[in-house]
Amino acid sequence: VKKDSYYGLVSAIDGSIIQPLEYTKINPLKYERSVMRINNKFGFFNDRGIAVIEAKYDYASPFDEDGTALVESDSATYYIYKDGTFAGEATN
């Protein structure tokens, strides 16, 4: 859901709040993860709306079919797996 400039998540079953209206971005779910942004940092929700990867990145792309996402933190760009662990350096 969106109100003003903020996004949140509600249950499609009973309308209960899963995540409050405090996110400035929540992307659609892609490969079991959704990019979100809060306090100018990016992280990921799982398919239940639970924050499974902390919002600590300066940039985050959605996950690809190979199960990795490109992230940037402190000027370092690299890939992570769906559990947030390091998957490899990004090459130019």
C-alpha positions in Angstrom: 0.0 0.0 0.0 1.1 3.6 -0.5 0.1 6.7 1.3 1.7 10.0 0.4 5.4 9.1 -0.3 5.5 6.0 1.9 4.9 2.3 1.3 3.9 -0.5 3.5 2.6 -4.1 3.2 -0.7 -5.5 4.2 -2.0 -9.1 4.3 -4.1 -10.0 1.2 -6.0 -12.4 3.5 -7.2 -10.3 6.3 -5.8 -6.7 5.7 -3.6 -6.8 8.7 -0.4 -4.7 8.6 2.7 -6.7 7.8 5.0 -3.7 7.3 4.1 -0.1 8.4 4.0 2.9 6.0 7.7 3.8 6.5 9.4 2.6 3.3 10.2 5.0 0.5 10.3 2.1 -2.0 9.0 -1.4 -2.2 9.5 -3.2 -5.5 7.3 -6.0 -6.7 8.3 -9.5 -5.7 10.8 -11.1 -8.1 12.5 -14.5 -7.5 11.1 -14.6 -4.0 12.6 -11.3 -2.9 11.5 -7.7 -3.1 13.8 -4.7 -2.9 12.9 -2.1 -0.3 14.3 1.2 0.8 14.2 2.8 4.2 16.3 5.7 5.5 18.1 5.9 2.1 19.3 2.3 2.4 18.2 -0.8 0.5 17.4 -4.3 1.7 15.0 -7.1 0.8 11.7 -8.6 1.9 10.8 -12.3 1.3 7.5 -13.4 -0.1 5.9 -13.1 3.3 6.9 -9.4 3.7 9.6 -10.2 6.3 12.8 -8.2 6.0 15.3 -11.0 5.4 18.3 -8.9 4.2 18.9 -5.8 6.3 18.6 -2.3 4.7 22.3 -1.5 4.6 23.1 -1.1 1.0 23.5 2.2 -0.9 22.0 0.5 -4.0 20.3 -2.9 -4.7 19.0 -4.5 -7.9 16.3 -7.1 -7.9 17.4 -10.7 -7.8 17.9 -12.5 -11.1 17.0 -16.0 -12.1 20.5 -17.1 -11.0 19.6 -16.2 -7.4 21.9 -13.2 -7.1 21.4 -9.4 -6.8 23.8 -6.6 -7.5 24.4 -4.3 -4.4 26.6 -1.4 -3.6 27.9 -0.5 -0.2 30.6 2.1 0.7 31.6 2.3 -3.0 32.1 -1.5 -3.3 29.9 -3.2 -5.9 29.3 -6.9 -5.6 26.7 -9.7 -5.8 24.8 -11.3 -2.9 22.7 -14.5 -2.7 19.1 -14.6 -1.4 20.3 -15.1 2.1 22.5 -12.0 2.0 25.8 -13.8 1.8 28.6 -12.6 -0.6 28.3 -14.2 -4.1 31.2 -12.4 -6.0 32.7 -9.2 -7.1 31.0 -7.2 -9.9 33.1 -6.9 -13.0 33.0 -3.9 -15.3 
